[in-house]
Amino acid sequence: MIEVKNISKAFDGPVLKNVSTILETGKTNLIIGQSGSGKTVLMKSIVGIHKVDSGEIHYDGRDITKMKRKDRNHFRREMGMLFQGSALFDSLTVLENVMFPLEMFSYDSPKVRHERAVFCLERVNLGDALDLYPSEISGGMQKRAAIARAIVLNPKYLFCDEPNSGLDPITSLLIDRLIQEITHEFNITTIINTHDMNSVMEIGENIVFINKGEKAWQGTKEQIFDTDCEPLNNFVFASNLYKELRVAHKMFLEGEAKKLIK
């Protein structure tokens, strides 16, 4: 579990204002909000890329804001990162890309490192692509390779920055479900920074909505239909499709209520 306590961050002006939230273990925690809302700064602050001006960030009781640089760098080995553009090395094969963190941070034997990398690639259904280069596989396969690399060190915390960027809707759905499966399977605290409403409605187990640098709402994908948070409604239901879904949801609840009354 990651507990964010009253953090604030400013650059030329305030970006985050006294934000507090809990990101739960074994769940997909989504940070959403409009462009410029502060959601990316929030994620980078949680990771430790940005030093907060005030507040605390506790990883299972350990406050990363109080750690010395050496301790913080060592602690980051417990984090996995899935970058927006996959960020695979073009000159390395898929297997070599996944092996890279192990060669940097693992003290295991070469045989054990190799077996771990192959296991992770097989887990994301890339067991047949070990010797291919990033340019030889599709965008969805690149993203799956990046997921394998992100989990190869068996992280406790997985950070995903716009994981569906540049992917078609069907591939995006597959990536969402894969991230959620891995989160549950390995009991990871997963944090996803996204503006993809399909992801929100598909895997939003714990959603944090940031508006103008403040936490305006937190809840599940089911609760999002019943919120009276106007900025969130404007953000989520800007699409006619989700407006229709919300109407259908309300009609369903009203119908169920009438059945109970009868």
C-alpha positions in Angstrom: 0.0 0.0 0.0 1.1 3.5 -0.8 -0.2 6.3 1.4 0.1 9.9 0.1 -0.3 12.4 3.0 -0.9 16.1 2.2 1.6 16.5 -0.5 2.1 19.8 -2.3 4.3 20.7 -5.2 4.9 24.0 -7.0 7.0 25.0 -10.0 6.3 28.5 -11.3 3.0 28.2 -9.4 1.2 25.6 -7.3 0.6 22.3 -9.2 -0.4 19.9 -6.4 -2.3 21.3 -3.4 -2.4 19.2 -0.2 -3.2 15.9 -2.0 -3.9 12.8 0.2 -4.8 9.4 -1.1 -4.3 5.6 -0.5 -3.2 3.4 -3.4 -4.1 -0.2 -2.5 -2.1 -3.4 -2.9 -3.4 -6.0 -5.3 -5.5 -3.5 -7.2 -5.2 -1.3 -10.3 -5.1 2.2 -8.9 -5.8 4.8 -11.7 -4.9 8.5 -11.6 -7.1 10.4 -14.0 -7.7 14.1 -14.9 -7.5 16.6 -17.7 -4.3 17.6 -19.3 -2.6 20.1 -16.9 -4.5 18.8 -13.9 -1.4 17.7 -12.0 -1.9 13.9 -12.4 1.5 13.3 -14.1 3.3 15.5 -11.4 1.5 13.4 -8.8 2.8 10.1 -10.2 6.3 11.5 -10.6 6.2 12.8 -7.0 5.1 9.4 -5.7 7.9 7.7 -7.6 10.4 10.3 -6.2 11.3 11.9 -9.5 9.9 15.2 -8.2 10.8 16.2 -4.6 7.6 17.4 -2.9 7.5 20.7 -1.2 5.6 19.3 1.8 3.8 16.2 2.8 4.8 12.5 3.1 4.7 9.4 0.8 4.6 6.1 2.7 5.4 2.8 0.9 4.1 0.2 3.4 5.1 2.4 6.2 8.4 3.7 4.7 8.4 7.4 4.0 10.3 8.0 0.7 10.4 11.7 1.3 12.7 11.1 4.4 15.1 8.7 2.7 18.6 9.7 1.8 19.5 9.5 -1.9 21.4 6.2 -1.6 18.5 4.6 0.3 16.0 6.0 -2.2 18.0 4.6 -5.2 18.2 1.2 -3.5 14.5 1.3 -2.7 13.6 2.0 -6.4 14.6 -1.6 -7.1 11.2 -2.5 -5.6 9.5 -0.4 -8.4 8.7 -1.5 -11.9 8.1 1.2 -14.6 6.1 0.9 -17.8 6.8 3.9 -19.9 4.4 5.6 -22.3 6.4 4.7 -25.4 7.5 1.3 -24.1 11.2 2.6 -24.2 12.7 -0.6 -25.5 16.3 -0.5 -26.7 16.3 -0.9 -30.5 19.7 -2.5 -30.6 18.7 -5.3 -28.1 16.5 -8.3 -28.8 13.3 -8.7 -26.8 15.0 -11.1 -24.4 18.0 -8.8 -24.0 15.7 -5.9 -23.2 14.0 -7.9 -20.4 17.4 -9.2 -19.2 18.7 -5.6 -18.9 17.4 -4.8 -15.4 18.5 -8.2 -14.1 22.0 -7.6 -15.4 22.1 -4.2 -13.7 20.5 -5.1 -10.3 20.4 -8.8 -9.8 23.0 -10.9 -8.1 21.6 -14.2 -9.4 23.6 -16.4 -11.7 23.3 -15.8 -15.5 21.3 -19.0 -15.8 18.8 -17.9 -13.2 18.5 -14.4 -14.8 17.9 -16.0 -18.2 15.2 -18.3 -16.7 13.5 -15.3 -15.0 13.4 -13.2 -18.2 12.0 -16.1 -20.2 9.4 -16.8 -17.6 8.2 -13.1 -17.7 8.1 -13.1 -21.5 6.1 -16.3 -21.5 3.8 -14.8 -18.9 2.9 -12.0 -21.4 2.7 -14.5 -24.3 5.9 -13.5 -26.0 7.8 -16.8 -25.6 8.1 -17.0 -29.4 9.6 -13.6 -29.8 12.8 -13.8 -27.7 15.2 -13.3 -30.5 13.3 -10.6 -32.3 14.2 -6.9 -32.2 11.6 -4.2 -31.3 11.4 -3.1 -34.9 10.3 -6.6 -35.9 7.2 -6.8 -33.6 4.0 -4.8 -33.3 3.2 -2.0 -31.0 1.1 -4.2 -28.8 3.9 -6.8 -28.6 6.4 -4.0 -27.7 4.1 -3.0 -24.9 3.9 -6.6 -23.6 7.7 -6.8 -23.8 7.9 -3.6 -21.7 5.5 -5.1 -19.1 7.7 -8.2 -18.9 10.7 -6.0 -18.3 8.8 -4.0 -15.7 8.0 -7.1 -13.6 11.3 -9.0 -14.2 12.7 -7.8 -10.8 9.5 -8.9 -9.1 8.5 -5.4 -8.0 6.1 -4.6 -5.2 5.0 -1.4 -6.9 4.3 -1.0 -10.6 3.9 2.4 -12.3 2.4 2.7 -15.7 2.4 6.0 -17.6 -0.3 6.1 -20.3 0.2 2.4 -21.1 -2.3 2.4 -24.0 -0.8 5.4 -25.8 -0.7 4.8 -29.5 -2.5 1.4 -29.4 -5.8 0.5 -31.1 -8.9 -0.1 -28.9 -8.6 -3.9 -29.0 -4.9 -4.0 -28.2 -5.5 -1.4 -25.5 -8.1 -3.7 -23.9 -5.7 -6.6 -24.0 -2.9 -4.6 -22.3 -5.4 -3.3 -19.6 -6.4 -6.8 -18.8 -2.9 -8.1 -18.8 -1.8 -5.4 -16.3 -4.8 -6.2 -14.1 -4.1 -10.0 -14.2 -0.4 -9.4 -13.3 -1.4 -7.1 -10.5 -3.7 -9.7 -8.9 -1.5 -12.6 -9.6 1.6 -11.1 -8.0 -0.2 -8.9 -5.5 1.4 -5.7 -6.8 0.4 -2.1 -5.9 -0.2 -0.9 -9.5 -0.6 2.8 -10.3 -1.7 3.8 -13.8 -1.7 7.4 -15.1 -4.2 7.6 -17.9 -6.9 9.7 -19.6 -8.3 6.6 -21.4 -11.9 6.3 -20.3 -12.1 2.7 -21.6 -9.3 1.8 -19.2 -11.2 3.6 -16.3 -14.4 1.6 -17.0 -12.6 -1.7 -17.6 -10.0 -1.9 -14.8 -10.7 1.0 -12.5 -10.6 -0.7 -9.1 -9.4 2.4 -7.3 -9.7 5.7 -9.2 -8.2 9.0 -8.0 -9.5 12.1 -9.9 -7.2 15.1 -9.9 -8.7 18.5 -10.7 -6.7 21.7 -10.7 -4.0 20.2 -8.5 -6.4 18.8 -5.9 -7.9 15.4 -5.3 -11.5 16.0 -6.2 -12.9 12.4 -6.0 -11.8 8.8 -5.3 -13.8 5.6 -5.8 -14.4 2.6 -8.0 -15.5 2.3 -11.6 -19.0 1.3 -10.3 -19.2 4.4 -8.0 -18.2 6.7 -10.8 -21.7 6.5 -12.3 -23.4 7.9 -9.2 -21.0 10.7 -8.3 -22.2 14.3 -7.8 -18.6 15.6 -8.4 -19.3 18.0 -11.3 -15.7 18.3 -12.6 -15.5 14.5 -12.7 -18.9 14.2 -14.5 -17.7 16.7 -17.1 -14.5 14.8 -17.6 -16.0 11.3 -17.7 -19.2 11.9 -19.5 -17.9 14.2 -22.2 -18.4 11.3 -24.6 -22.0 10.6 -25.7 -21.3 6.9 -25.2 -20.6 7.3 -21.5 -23.6 9.7 -21.1 -25.7 6.9 -22.5 -24.1 4.3 -20.2 -24.8 6.5 -17.2 -28.5 6.9 -18.2 -28.7 3.1 -18.7 -27.1 2.5 -15.3 -29.6 4.8 -13.6 -32.5 3.2 -15.4 -31.3 -0.2 -14.3 -31.0 0.8 -10.7 -34.5 2.4 -10.8 -35.9 -0.8 -12.3 -34.3 -2.9 -9.6 -35.6 -0.6 -6.9 -39.2 -0.9 -8.3 -38.9 -4.7 -8.2 -37.9 -4.6 -4.5 -40.8 -2.3 -3.7 -43.3 -4.7 -5.4 
